[in-house]
Amino acid sequence: MELIEPEEMAEFRHLLTTRGLDLADFALEEVDATDPKSDEVAPLQGYLTVRRRSTGQTRQYVIGDGSAWLRLLSEDLGAGTFTA
């Protein structure tokens, strides 16, 4: 099951392009940590590792229902976390 909604991916692309960053320079790895026995009752959750290929910098974010990963990513981009 995908934890990142299409709207979130659109916002992710927007965050990069408004900062002049190339989407192809970033790799996303999603891990679903939702308990399969409770996924119909409990919220979906997992982890997302964002890696910038050109610098090797990575950051991990909690994703899923109610997560703030896009805000945290935006803050990290603003702080220069993914620069060399």
Buried (B, 14 or more C-beta within 10 A) or exposed (E): EEBBEEEBEEBBEEBBEEEEBEEEEBEEEEEBEBEEEEEEEEEBBBBBEBBBEEEEBEBEBBBBEEBEBBEBBBEBBEEEBBEE
